């Protein structure tokens, strides 16, 4: 009997101990779950039949998203950013200059520009928008410009004459003159996105040290093409300019210019070109902007008009005074401060050529017109010929792109 009572007492004590132990473990599990919910993981709350290991697993997963925020909330935040920036390119795209490398660009061979990627820009379908925007990359640690990207339309075009920009000193800037250059000044303050397109004037993020040849023979014809298209149609044109530097050089080797009209999906404007930052007859140290006469005959033949013929005076920053804005060169395209991609004058911005044997235009196999490069009426099979050759074939200038005549 005594043995039986002792056995019952022992069993009772054991059961009490087990109950106490279970209570302790239950309390620990409750604490973990409570802490998890308090930290913001209630969206993945552990059910009553789950153990503490499940709760810890949910917390670890949540910690990988926004430092422990609810996955649903993180997704909601991303969507909110997307809605706020609808139609606006994201910053990583604006600062992306890896579409093409300098290694892939052929050496300069006497032509101011070369087509890249079969003349197809690197825009994607998601980039196509009719929302106006402008984005200019911050200067890097060396003071160099990055990508300039805008949706060109009448909303952002200038409504007043361009102001002075002589106070801006882009990376690698030198004020240097050579007699072999028409206006003598080697360097212009080149707008990445021309003033006539976006009305952006003395913005250090939009100005690079570029040769007169780059500005007038390389960039300006394409700026004119886009400006004429937008003014005539009221449409939008995605326009991105990437200055391409080698290593830590302060002067860009050239610029990549991409353009695509939006409403007609490239039917009006479509080009992707690399323009060389060179000056025929002058050698350039791209590391620091130093330069010298290289002994070769200059090939640039641009005609000076306006101020040059009227005896306009030269200013210290390379611009020319004494000419009225909006003068028209012999090419018929708009020139002057409104059309300029740099700090040059109407005289410096005329893209007509005094020697038709040097001026290059584009033709097609069966067409009756000759064109500027990038004209929307050109086919991919177009051929580059001199203006003299085009005229000898009986071809007339295109009325859309208004090529040199």
C-alpha positions as a LaTeX table, in Angstrom:
\begin{tabular}{lrrr}
\hline
Residue & $x$ (\AA) & $y$ (\AA) & $z$ (\AA) \\
\hline
Unk1 & 0.00 & 0.00 & 0.00 \\
Unk2 & 2.77 & 2.38 & 0.93 \\
Unk3 & 4.58 & 1.44 & $-2.27$ \\
Unk4 & 1.47 & 2.23 & $-4.33$ \\
Unk5 & 1.04 & 5.67 & $-2.67$ \\
Unk6 & 4.69 & 6.49 & $-3.28$ \\
Unk7 & 4.35 & 5.48 & $-6.93$ \\
Unk8 & 1.24 & 7.70 & $-7.41$ \\
Unk9 & 3.02 & 10.63 & $-5.76$ \\
Unk10 & 6.06 & 10.17 & $-7.99$ \\
Unk11 & 3.90 & 10.07 & $-11.11$ \\
Unk12 & 2.03 & 13.21 & $-9.99$ \\
Unk13 & 5.30 & 15.06 & $-9.44$ \\
Unk14 & 6.57 & 13.96 & $-12.85$ \\
Unk15 & 3.39 & 15.15 & $-14.55$ \\
Unk16 & 3.64 & 18.51 & $-12.78$ \\
Unk17 & 7.24 & 18.88 & $-13.88$ \\
Unk18 & 6.35 & 18.05 & $-17.47$ \\
Unk19 & 3.48 & 20.56 & $-17.36$ \\
Unk20 & 5.78 & 23.24 & $-16.01$ \\
Unk21 & 8.37 & 22.53 & $-18.69$ \\
Unk22 & 5.70 & 22.70 & $-21.40$ \\
Unk23 & 4.51 & 26.03 & $-20.00$ \\
Unk24 & 8.03 & 27.43 & $-20.12$ \\
Unk25 & 8.50 & 26.40 & $-23.77$ \\
Unk26 & 5.07 & 27.76 & $-24.69$ \\
Unk27 & 5.97 & 31.09 & $-23.13$ \\
Unk28 & 9.21 & 31.26 & $-25.15$ \\
Unk29 & 7.39 & 30.54 & $-28.37$ \\
Unk30 & 4.85 & 33.26 & $-27.58$ \\
Unk31 & 7.64 & 35.75 & $-26.96$ \\
Unk32 & 9.29 & 35.03 & $-30.32$ \\
Unk33 & 6.02 & 35.40 & $-32.22$ \\
Unk34 & 5.17 & 38.59 & $-30.40$ \\
Unk35 & 8.57 & 40.06 & $-31.18$ \\
Unk36 & 8.26 & 39.10 & $-34.83$ \\
Unk37 & 4.87 & 40.76 & $-35.18$ \\
Unk38 & 6.05 & 43.87 & $-33.38$ \\
Unk39 & 8.96 & 44.16 & $-35.80$ \\
Unk40 & 6.55 & 44.38 & $-38.71$ \\
Unk41 & 6.24 & 40.86 & $-40.04$ \\
Unk42 & 2.55 & 40.36 & $-39.33$ \\
Unk43 & 1.81 & 39.81 & $-43.02$ \\
Unk44 & 3.55 & 36.45 & $-42.65$ \\
Unk45 & 2.36 & 35.75 & $-39.10$ \\
Unk46 & 2.87 & 32.25 & $-37.80$ \\
Unk47 & $-0.32$ & 30.28 & $-37.25$ \\
Unk48 & $-1.32$ & 28.76 & $-33.90$ \\
Unk49 & $-0.20$ & 25.34 & $-35.05$ \\
Unk50 & 3.28 & 26.51 & $-36.22$ \\
Unk51 & 6.34 & 26.32 & $-34.05$ \\
Unk52 & 8.91 & 28.96 & $-33.26$ \\
Unk53 & 11.27 & 27.82 & $-36.00$ \\
Unk54 & 8.66 & 28.85 & $-38.57$ \\
Unk55 & 8.41 & 32.27 & $-36.99$ \\
Unk56 & 12.16 & 32.78 & $-37.13$ \\
Unk57 & 12.20 & 31.66 & $-40.74$ \\
Unk58 & 9.62 & 34.30 & $-41.67$ \\
Unk59 & 11.65 & 37.02 & $-39.98$ \\
Unk60 & 14.85 & 36.05 & $-41.75$ \\
Unk61 & 13.14 & 36.22 & $-45.14$ \\
Unk62 & 11.59 & 39.56 & $-44.34$ \\
Unk63 & 14.94 & 40.98 & $-43.26$ \\
Unk64 & 16.18 & 40.54 & $-46.85$ \\
Unk65 & 13.61 & 43.08 & $-48.07$ \\
Unk66 & 14.09 & 46.73 & $-47.18$ \\
Unk67 & 15.89 & 45.89 & $-43.94$ \\
Unk68 & 13.01 & 43.92 & $-42.42$ \\
Unk69 & 9.92 & 45.60 & $-43.85$ \\
Unk70 & 6.92 & 43.64 & $-45.01$ \\
Unk71 & 7.38 & 42.22 & $-48.54$ \\
Unk72 & 3.96 & 43.53 & $-49.48$ \\
Unk73 & 4.90 & 47.00 & $-48.30$ \\
Unk74 & 8.20 & 46.88 & $-50.21$ \\
Unk75 & 6.36 & 45.98 & $-53.40$ \\
Unk76 & 3.87 & 48.74 & $-52.80$ \\
Unk77 & 6.70 & 51.25 & $-52.40$ \\
Unk78 & 8.27 & 50.17 & $-55.66$ \\
Unk79 & 4.97 & 50.61 & $-57.45$ \\
Unk80 & 4.58 & 54.07 & $-55.96$ \\
Unk81 & 7.99 & 55.09 & $-57.33$ \\
Unk82 & 7.07 & 53.74 & $-60.73$ \\
Unk83 & 3.84 & 55.74 & $-60.80$ \\
Unk84 & 5.54 & 58.91 & $-59.68$ \\
Unk85 & 8.14 & 58.59 & $-62.44$ \\
Unk86 & 5.81 & 57.34 & $-65.16$ \\
Unk87 & 7.23 & 58.34 & $-68.51$ \\
Unk88 & 10.47 & 59.55 & $-66.94$ \\
Unk89 & 13.70 & 57.59 & $-67.52$ \\
Unk90 & 15.23 & 56.11 & $-64.41$ \\
Unk91 & 18.53 & 57.46 & $-63.11$ \\
Unk92 & 20.44 & 54.26 & $-63.88$ \\
Unk93 & 19.52 & 54.70 & $-67.53$ \\
Unk94 & 20.50 & 58.34 & $-67.55$ \\
Unk95 & 23.97 & 57.52 & $-66.23$ \\
Unk96 & 24.47 & 54.48 & $-68.40$ \\
Unk97 & 27.20 & 55.06 & $-70.96$ \\
Unk98 & 27.98 & 51.40 & $-71.66$ \\
Unk99 & 25.94 & 50.99 & $-74.84$ \\
Unk100 & 29.09 & 51.10 & $-76.95$ \\
Unk101 & 32.79 & 51.38 & $-76.08$ \\
Unk102 & 35.45 & 53.51 & $-77.71$ \\
Unk103 & 37.17 & 50.30 & $-78.77$ \\
Unk104 & 34.23 & 49.62 & $-81.09$ \\
Unk105 & 34.48 & 53.03 & $-82.78$ \\
Unk106 & 36.60 & 53.10 & $-85.96$ \\
Unk107 & 39.43 & 55.60 & $-86.15$ \\
Unk108 & 38.63 & 58.98 & $-87.65$ \\
Unk109 & 39.10 & 58.84 & $-91.43$ \\
Unk110 & 38.07 & 62.29 & $-92.58$ \\
Unk111 & 34.33 & 62.07 & $-91.92$ \\
Unk112 & 32.79 & 63.97 & $-89.03$ \\
Unk113 & 30.63 & 61.07 & $-87.83$ \\
Unk114 & 30.01 & 57.36 & $-88.26$ \\
Unk115 & 26.82 & 55.32 & $-87.85$ \\
Unk116 & 26.68 & 53.02 & $-84.81$ \\
Unk117 & 24.62 & 49.84 & $-84.38$ \\
Unk118 & 23.38 & 50.03 & $-87.98$ \\
Unk119 & 22.11 & 53.53 & $-87.21$ \\
Unk120 & 19.62 & 52.11 & $-84.69$ \\
Unk121 & 19.49 & 53.89 & $-81.30$ \\
Unk122 & 19.57 & 51.85 & $-78.10$ \\
Unk123 & 16.14 & 52.93 & $-76.83$ \\
Unk124 & 13.66 & 50.27 & $-75.73$ \\
Unk125 & 9.90 & 50.13 & $-76.14$ \\
Unk126 & 9.48 & 51.16 & $-72.51$ \\
Unk127 & 11.40 & 54.36 & $-73.21$ \\
Unk128 & 8.85 & 55.57 & $-75.73$ \\
Unk129 & 6.79 & 58.28 & $-74.05$ \\
Unk130 & 5.18 & 61.59 & $-74.89$ \\
Unk131 & 5.96 & 63.01 & $-71.46$ \\
Unk132 & 8.48 & 65.85 & $-71.68$ \\
Unk133 & 11.64 & 65.44 & $-69.60$ \\
Unk134 & 15.27 & 66.51 & $-69.38$ \\
Unk135 & 18.00 & 64.72 & $-67.44$ \\
Unk136 & 21.62 & 65.79 & $-67.11$ \\
Unk137 & 24.10 & 63.58 & $-65.26$ \\
Unk138 & 26.05 & 65.05 & $-62.38$ \\
Unk139 & 29.67 & 65.93 & $-63.09$ \\
Unk140 & 32.04 & 63.17 & $-62.05$ \\
Unk141 & 35.01 & 63.56 & $-59.70$ \\
Unk142 & 37.07 & 64.96 & $-62.59$ \\
Unk143 & 34.42 & 67.55 & $-63.43$ \\
Unk144 & 33.37 & 65.75 & $-66.60$ \\
Unk145 & 29.88 & 65.66 & $-68.05$ \\
Unk146 & 27.89 & 62.45 & $-68.30$ \\
Unk147 & 24.86 & 61.47 & $-70.34$ \\
Unk148 & 22.33 & 64.14 & $-71.33$ \\
Unk149 & 18.89 & 62.72 & $-72.12$ \\
Unk150 & 15.68 & 64.52 & $-73.07$ \\
Unk151 & 12.36 & 64.06 & $-74.80$ \\
Unk152 & 12.55 & 66.89 & $-77.29$ \\
Unk153 & 9.25 & 68.65 & $-77.92$ \\
Unk154 & 7.89 & 72.16 & $-78.22$ \\
Unk155 & 7.23 & 72.23 & $-74.47$ \\
Unk156 & 10.95 & 72.42 & $-73.67$ \\
Unk157 & 12.23 & 74.35 & $-76.67$ \\
Unk158 & 13.56 & 77.87 & $-75.97$ \\
Unk159 & 11.32 & 80.90 & $-76.12$ \\
Unk160 & 14.09 & 83.50 & $-75.88$ \\
Unk161 & 17.55 & 84.12 & $-77.28$ \\
Unk162 & 20.44 & 82.31 & $-75.68$ \\
Unk163 & 22.47 & 84.10 & $-73.04$ \\
Unk164 & 26.19 & 84.14 & $-72.36$ \\
Unk165 & 28.04 & 80.99 & $-71.37$ \\
Unk166 & 31.63 & 82.26 & $-71.33$ \\
Unk167 & 31.83 & 81.82 & $-67.57$ \\
Unk168 & 31.58 & 78.03 & $-67.90$ \\
Unk169 & 34.91 & 76.19 & $-68.11$ \\
Unk170 & 34.26 & 72.53 & $-69.04$ \\
Unk171 & 36.84 & 69.87 & $-68.21$ \\
Unk172 & 39.95 & 70.20 & $-70.37$ \\
Unk173 & 39.06 & 73.73 & $-71.47$ \\
Unk174 & 41.70 & 75.91 & $-73.19$ \\
Unk175 & 41.26 & 79.16 & $-75.08$ \\
Unk176 & 43.55 & 78.57 & $-78.06$ \\
Unk177 & 43.54 & 79.83 & $-81.67$ \\
Unk178 & 44.98 & 78.54 & $-84.95$ \\
Unk179 & 44.96 & 80.25 & $-88.33$ \\
Unk180 & 44.00 & 76.98 & $-90.05$ \\
Unk181 & 40.57 & 77.15 & $-88.38$ \\
Unk182 & 37.94 & 79.39 & $-89.96$ \\
Unk183 & 37.15 & 81.35 & $-86.80$ \\
Unk184 & 40.59 & 80.53 & $-85.36$ \\
Unk185 & 39.23 & 79.18 & $-82.06$ \\
Unk186 & 39.92 & 75.47 & $-81.60$ \\
Unk187 & 37.44 & 74.80 & $-78.81$ \\
Unk188 & 33.77 & 75.60 & $-78.39$ \\
Unk189 & 31.66 & 75.10 & $-75.31$ \\
Unk190 & 29.56 & 72.40 & $-76.94$ \\
Unk191 & 26.05 & 71.81 & $-75.64$ \\
Unk192 & 25.39 & 68.09 & $-75.43$ \\
Unk193 & 21.73 & 68.85 & $-76.09$ \\
Unk194 & 21.70 & 71.90 & $-78.33$ \\
Unk195 & 20.09 & 75.07 & $-77.05$ \\
Unk196 & 17.57 & 75.06 & $-79.88$ \\
Unk197 & 16.27 & 71.68 & $-78.68$ \\
Unk198 & 15.88 & 72.15 & $-74.94$ \\
Unk199 & 16.62 & 75.78 & $-74.10$ \\
Unk200 & 19.34 & 74.70 & $-71.69$ \\
Unk201 & 21.99 & 77.41 & $-71.70$ \\
Unk202 & 24.74 & 77.86 & $-69.09$ \\
Unk203 & 24.33 & 74.44 & $-67.49$ \\
Unk204 & 27.76 & 72.94 & $-66.64$ \\
Unk205 & 26.20 & 69.47 & $-66.88$ \\
Unk206 & 25.39 & 70.11 & $-70.53$ \\
Unk207 & 28.63 & 71.69 & $-71.79$ \\
Unk208 & 31.80 & 69.91 & $-72.88$ \\
Unk209 & 35.06 & 71.04 & $-74.44$ \\
Unk210 & 34.54 & 70.28 & $-78.11$ \\
Unk211 & 36.24 & 71.33 & $-81.31$ \\
Unk212 & 34.59 & 73.63 & $-83.80$ \\
Unk213 & 34.63 & 70.68 & $-86.21$ \\
Unk214 & 32.73 & 68.47 & $-83.73$ \\
Unk215 & 30.18 & 71.18 & $-83.11$ \\
Unk216 & 29.55 & 72.45 & $-86.64$ \\
Unk217 & 30.27 & 69.47 & $-88.87$ \\
Unk218 & 29.34 & 66.70 & $-86.45$ \\
Unk219 & 26.57 & 67.65 & $-84.04$ \\
Unk220 & 24.78 & 70.63 & $-85.55$ \\
Unk221 & 23.31 & 68.92 & $-88.65$ \\
Unk222 & 21.61 & 66.34 & $-86.45$ \\
Unk223 & 20.34 & 68.99 & $-84.05$ \\
Unk224 & 18.88 & 70.90 & $-86.99$ \\
Unk225 & 17.25 & 67.73 & $-88.29$ \\
Unk226 & 15.50 & 67.09 & $-84.96$ \\
Unk227 & 14.51 & 70.73 & $-84.47$ \\
Unk228 & 12.98 & 70.94 & $-87.94$ \\
Unk229 & 11.04 & 67.72 & $-87.41$ \\
Unk230 & 9.61 & 68.80 & $-84.03$ \\
Unk231 & 8.72 & 72.27 & $-85.28$ \\
Unk232 & 7.00 & 70.85 & $-88.35$ \\
Unk233 & 5.10 & 68.00 & $-86.67$ \\
Unk234 & 4.73 & 68.91 & $-82.99$ \\
Unk235 & 5.86 & 65.36 & $-82.17$ \\
Unk236 & 8.37 & 64.16 & $-79.58$ \\
Unk237 & 11.90 & 62.87 & $-80.17$ \\
Unk238 & 13.88 & 60.87 & $-77.62$ \\
Unk239 & 17.36 & 62.39 & $-77.76$ \\
Unk240 & 20.36 & 61.13 & $-75.83$ \\
Unk241 & 23.95 & 62.35 & $-76.04$ \\
Unk242 & 26.79 & 60.46 & $-74.37$ \\
Unk243 & 30.24 & 62.08 & $-74.18$ \\
Unk244 & 32.82 & 59.32 & $-74.43$ \\
Unk245 & 36.05 & 59.74 & $-72.50$ \\
Unk246 & 39.05 & 57.42 & $-72.50$ \\
Unk247 & 40.19 & 56.59 & $-68.98$ \\
Unk248 & 40.66 & 59.74 & $-66.92$ \\
Unk249 & 41.05 & 62.06 & $-69.92$ \\
Unk250 & 39.48 & 65.49 & $-69.48$ \\
Unk251 & 38.51 & 65.95 & $-73.13$ \\
Unk252 & 36.03 & 63.56 & $-74.74$ \\
Unk253 & 37.11 & 61.59 & $-77.80$ \\
Unk254 & 33.65 & 62.18 & $-79.22$ \\
Unk255 & 29.95 & 61.96 & $-78.50$ \\
Unk256 & 27.34 & 59.32 & $-79.20$ \\
Unk257 & 24.04 & 60.84 & $-80.36$ \\
Unk258 & 20.86 & 58.76 & $-80.43$ \\
Unk259 & 17.47 & 59.99 & $-81.59$ \\
Unk260 & 14.09 & 58.40 & $-82.26$ \\
Unk261 & 10.74 & 60.06 & $-82.91$ \\
Unk262 & 8.04 & 58.77 & $-80.59$ \\
Unk263 & 4.61 & 59.16 & $-82.18$ \\
Unk264 & 5.64 & 57.48 & $-85.44$ \\
Unk265 & 8.03 & 55.01 & $-83.77$ \\
Unk266 & 11.10 & 56.26 & $-85.60$ \\
Unk267 & 9.35 & 56.96 & $-88.86$ \\
Unk268 & 10.33 & 60.61 & $-88.75$ \\
Unk269 & 13.68 & 60.63 & $-86.93$ \\
Unk270 & 15.91 & 57.63 & $-86.37$ \\
Unk271 & 19.68 & 57.72 & $-86.04$ \\
Unk272 & 22.58 & 56.59 & $-83.87$ \\
Unk273 & 25.88 & 58.27 & $-84.70$ \\
Unk274 & 29.28 & 58.85 & $-83.14$ \\
Unk275 & 30.70 & 62.32 & $-83.82$ \\
Unk276 & 34.47 & 62.73 & $-83.59$ \\
Unk277 & 35.93 & 65.42 & $-81.34$ \\
Unk278 & 38.78 & 66.23 & $-83.71$ \\
Unk279 & 39.97 & 69.26 & $-85.63$ \\
Unk280 & 41.61 & 68.70 & $-89.03$ \\
Unk281 & 45.11 & 70.17 & $-89.01$ \\
Unk282 & 45.37 & 70.17 & $-85.22$ \\
Unk283 & 46.57 & 67.47 & $-82.84$ \\
Unk284 & 44.88 & 67.16 & $-79.44$ \\
Unk285 & 46.05 & 65.68 & $-76.15$ \\
Unk286 & 42.74 & 64.38 & $-74.78$ \\
Unk287 & 44.26 & 63.88 & $-71.36$ \\
Unk288 & 44.45 & 67.61 & $-70.63$ \\
Unk289 & 43.27 & 69.51 & $-73.72$ \\
Unk290 & 46.70 & 70.63 & $-74.96$ \\
Unk291 & 46.96 & 71.00 & $-78.74$ \\
Unk292 & 49.38 & 71.67 & $-81.61$ \\
Unk293 & 49.47 & 72.02 & $-85.38$ \\
Unk294 & 50.00 & 68.55 & $-86.82$ \\
Unk295 & 51.11 & 69.62 & $-90.28$ \\
Unk296 & 48.17 & 68.14 & $-92.17$ \\
Unk297 & 45.95 & 70.18 & $-94.45$ \\
Unk298 & 42.66 & 71.17 & $-92.75$ \\
Unk299 & 39.60 & 69.64 & $-94.37$ \\
Unk300 & 36.91 & 71.83 & $-92.86$ \\
Unk301 & 35.41 & 74.14 & $-95.47$ \\
Unk302 & 32.48 & 75.76 & $-93.66$ \\
Unk303 & 31.55 & 79.19 & $-95.01$ \\
Unk304 & 31.30 & 82.10 & $-92.62$ \\
Unk305 & 28.30 & 84.36 & $-93.07$ \\
Unk306 & 26.60 & 87.08 & $-91.11$ \\
Unk307 & 29.06 & 88.50 & $-88.60$ \\
Unk308 & 32.08 & 87.30 & $-90.57$ \\
Unk309 & 30.97 & 89.25 & $-93.63$ \\
Unk310 & 29.89 & 92.22 & $-91.55$ \\
Unk311 & 33.16 & 92.48 & $-89.64$ \\
Unk312 & 31.80 & 91.17 & $-86.35$ \\
Unk313 & 34.26 & 91.29 & $-83.48$ \\
Unk314 & 35.64 & 88.20 & $-81.76$ \\
Unk315 & 35.12 & 87.76 & $-78.04$ \\
Unk316 & 37.59 & 86.13 & $-75.68$ \\
Unk317 & 35.46 & 83.04 & $-75.13$ \\
Unk318 & 35.41 & 82.08 & $-78.79$ \\
Unk319 & 32.03 & 83.56 & $-79.62$ \\
Unk320 & 31.52 & 86.27 & $-82.22$ \\
Unk321 & 29.64 & 89.49 & $-81.66$ \\
Unk322 & 27.92 & 91.74 & $-84.14$ \\
Unk323 & 25.53 & 89.26 & $-85.79$ \\
Unk324 & 21.81 & 88.99 & $-85.36$ \\
Unk325 & 20.35 & 85.74 & $-84.06$ \\
Unk326 & 18.51 & 83.56 & $-86.49$ \\
Unk327 & 20.56 & 84.34 & $-89.61$ \\
Unk328 & 20.17 & 81.75 & $-92.33$ \\
Unk329 & 23.18 & 80.18 & $-94.02$ \\
Unk330 & 23.26 & 79.14 & $-97.64$ \\
Unk331 & 22.10 & 75.67 & $-96.68$ \\
Unk332 & 18.73 & 77.14 & $-95.77$ \\
Unk333 & 18.83 & 75.67 & $-92.28$ \\
Unk334 & 18.27 & 77.83 & $-89.23$ \\
Unk335 & 21.52 & 79.08 & $-87.73$ \\
Unk336 & 22.48 & 81.49 & $-85.02$ \\
Unk337 & 22.16 & 81.34 & $-81.26$ \\
Unk338 & 18.88 & 79.47 & $-81.37$ \\
Unk339 & 20.38 & 76.68 & $-83.45$ \\
Unk340 & 23.80 & 76.52 & $-81.91$ \\
Unk341 & 25.11 & 73.51 & $-80.04$ \\
Unk342 & 27.92 & 75.60 & $-78.57$ \\
Unk343 & 29.02 & 79.17 & $-77.95$ \\
Unk344 & 29.60 & 79.91 & $-81.61$ \\
Unk345 & 27.99 & 82.60 & $-83.76$ \\
Unk346 & 25.73 & 82.33 & $-86.82$ \\
Unk347 & 28.88 & 82.64 & $-88.88$ \\
Unk348 & 30.47 & 79.71 & $-87.14$ \\
Unk349 & 27.38 & 77.56 & $-87.34$ \\
Unk350 & 26.73 & 77.60 & $-91.07$ \\
Unk351 & 26.99 & 74.02 & $-92.27$ \\
Unk352 & 27.20 & 74.86 & $-95.96$ \\
Unk353 & 30.44 & 73.98 & $-97.75$ \\
Unk354 & 32.37 & 76.27 & $-100.09$ \\
Unk355 & 33.59 & 73.23 & $-101.98$ \\
Unk356 & 30.82 & 70.92 & $-103.13$ \\
Unk357 & 33.42 & 68.24 & $-103.73$ \\
Unk358 & 33.97 & 68.12 & $-99.95$ \\
Unk359 & 30.34 & 68.23 & $-98.85$ \\
Unk360 & 28.85 & 64.78 & $-98.31$ \\
Unk361 & 25.16 & 63.97 & $-98.81$ \\
Unk362 & 23.13 & 60.76 & $-98.92$ \\
Unk363 & 21.16 & 59.21 & $-101.76$ \\
Unk364 & 19.18 & 56.04 & $-102.45$ \\
Unk365 & 19.40 & 53.76 & $-105.47$ \\
Unk366 & 16.08 & 54.86 & $-106.96$ \\
Unk367 & 15.38 & 58.22 & $-105.32$ \\
Unk368 & 15.34 & 61.59 & $-107.05$ \\
Unk369 & 16.50 & 63.58 & $-104.02$ \\
Unk370 & 19.68 & 63.86 & $-101.97$ \\
Unk371 & 19.53 & 64.10 & $-98.18$ \\
Unk372 & 21.26 & 64.80 & $-94.91$ \\
Unk373 & 22.38 & 61.77 & $-92.90$ \\
Unk374 & 19.52 & 60.54 & $-90.72$ \\
Unk375 & 16.71 & 61.91 & $-92.90$ \\
Unk376 & 13.52 & 59.99 & $-92.23$ \\
Unk377 & 12.97 & 59.35 & $-95.94$ \\
Unk378 & 16.25 & 57.46 & $-96.32$ \\
Unk379 & 16.35 & 53.70 & $-96.54$ \\
Unk380 & 18.97 & 51.60 & $-94.82$ \\
Unk381 & 20.61 & 51.07 & $-98.22$ \\
Unk382 & 21.49 & 54.75 & $-98.65$ \\
Unk383 & 24.85 & 55.74 & $-100.12$ \\
Unk384 & 27.08 & 58.67 & $-99.18$ \\
Unk385 & 28.30 & 60.78 & $-102.12$ \\
Unk386 & 29.63 & 64.30 & $-102.59$ \\
Unk387 & 27.25 & 67.15 & $-103.29$ \\
Unk388 & 28.83 & 67.54 & $-106.74$ \\
Unk389 & 28.14 & 63.89 & $-107.53$ \\
Unk390 & 24.53 & 64.18 & $-106.37$ \\
Unk391 & 23.96 & 67.22 & $-108.56$ \\
Unk392 & 25.63 & 65.57 & $-111.55$ \\
Unk393 & 23.05 & 62.79 & $-111.24$ \\
Unk394 & 20.28 & 65.34 & $-111.58$ \\
Unk395 & 19.16 & 64.93 & $-107.97$ \\
Unk396 & 17.49 & 67.79 & $-106.11$ \\
Unk397 & 17.65 & 68.58 & $-102.37$ \\
Unk398 & 15.16 & 66.89 & $-100.04$ \\
Unk399 & 12.51 & 69.29 & $-98.81$ \\
Unk400 & 12.26 & 67.56 & $-95.45$ \\
Unk401 & 15.85 & 67.43 & $-94.19$ \\
Unk402 & 16.99 & 70.49 & $-96.18$ \\
Unk403 & 20.55 & 69.35 & $-97.07$ \\
Unk404 & 23.36 & 71.66 & $-98.26$ \\
Unk405 & 22.81 & 73.15 & $-101.70$ \\
\hline
\end{tabular}
